């Protein structure tokens, strides 16, 4: 069955991102609205509120149903949104909660992601010890999750 025309003619956000730019500029486009953002930022400020609303909806669905993996991923995502919005304390709190959920489930991907966010949040908060601890833990988890080259 052929796809409706409106779906075929519009490239996905991923396709737009892959085929765009490459000019070496110090900015790129937000994958949601094509607004220019600084290198290192993933989304523009206008997209943080809708992203947070979608994340909150996912957490509202996952938490009461004990969907622990989705809950942990949602908390990591909300922590990343908080960091992008400049709220390192909220990011730290959400990442710590995600880590507490991911560890007993042995969900190494969420553990790694939460540790990465915790390292960045603690760095933003000016702590000199915690970023190294969490960055090292994230690196160890990443090595464990990356297949060895043969």
N, C-alpha and C positions, 0 to 999 in steps of 0.2 A: 504494500500500500504506500503510495507516494506521500511525502510530507507536505503539509500545507505550505503555500508559497511564503507566508510571512516567516516561517521558521527556516526555510532554505536560504532566503536572501539575506538574512541578518547573521553576520558572523558572531560566534560566541565571544564573551569577554576574553576568554583564554586565547582565541584565535586573533582577536584584535591586538592583544598584548604581544603575542608572538610575532605578528607581522609588522608591528609598529616600530617607529623610531630607529635607534641604533646610531643616532647622529653624534653621540658623545656629549649631549647636553647634560647639565646638572639637574635636570628635572625629567620626569616621565609623566605618564597619564594615569590618573586613578582608574582602576579597572571597572568601576561602577559608573562613573559619570564623565570620564575623559578630561577632567580638570587637571591641570598641571600640579604635580606634587614634587617636593624635593626628593632627591635620591635618598633612599633609606626609609622613606615613609611609604606605606603601602596604600593608604587611603587618604583622601582629602578630609578636611574637617566637616564638610557637609554630609559625608557618608557615614560618619561615626554614629550619629543618632539612629539612623535606620538599622545599622549593623548591631547596635546595642539592643534595639527593640527586638530584632530577630533572635538574638542570642538569649534575651530574657524569656522569650516565648519557648525556645528550646529547653531552657532550664526549668520553666514552669511545667513542661510536659515530662521531662526526664526524671526530675528529683522525686516526685511522689510515687512514681512507678518503679523506683529502684533500678533505673537504667543507668547503672554506675559508670559505664564507659562513656556514654553520651553525656552524662552529668559532668564527668571529669573534663571531657573535651570542651563542653560549654563554659566551664569555669576558666579554663585556659584561654579560650577565645575572649571571654569577658575581661580577663586580666590584660590581654594584649590590647583590647580596645581602650581600657583604662590607661595603659601606658601611652598609647597614641594620643589620648586626650590630656595627658600631663598629670594623671592621678596615680602616682607611684604607690601610695599607701593602699588604695583599693586594688591595684594590680598585685601587690604583695599578698594581700589577704585572700584574693581569689586564687592565686597560684598556690598558696599554702593549702587551701581547702582542696584544690584539685589533686595536690600531691597526697593528701591524707586519704582521698578516695582511691587514687590509682595504685598506691602501694599494696594494700591488702588484696586488690584484684590482680596484682602482678601485670598491670597495664603499663608496660615499659615506655610506650610512645608518649602517653600522657605524663608519665613521670619525667621523661626527658624534656618535654615541652614546658612543663611547670618549672623545672629547674632552670631552664633558659630564661623564662620570664622572671623568676625570682632573682637570678643573677643581675639582670638588667634593672629590676625594680630597686634592689638594694644598692646598686651602683648609683642610680638616680637619687636615692635618699642619702648618699654620702657615706655609706658604710664601706669600710675597706676590707673587712674580713669575709663577710657573707658572700659577696659576689664571686670570690675565688672558690669558695667551698661549693656553691651551687653550679658554677661553670664547670668545675672539675667533675662533679657528679653527672652533669649533662653530657660531657665529653665521654665519660665511661659508658653511659647508657647508649650514646650514639655509636660507639665502637661495637657494643654488643648487638646493636640492631642492624649494623651495616655488614653485609656479607663479605667475607674475606676473599681477596683476589687470589686466583689460583694460578 
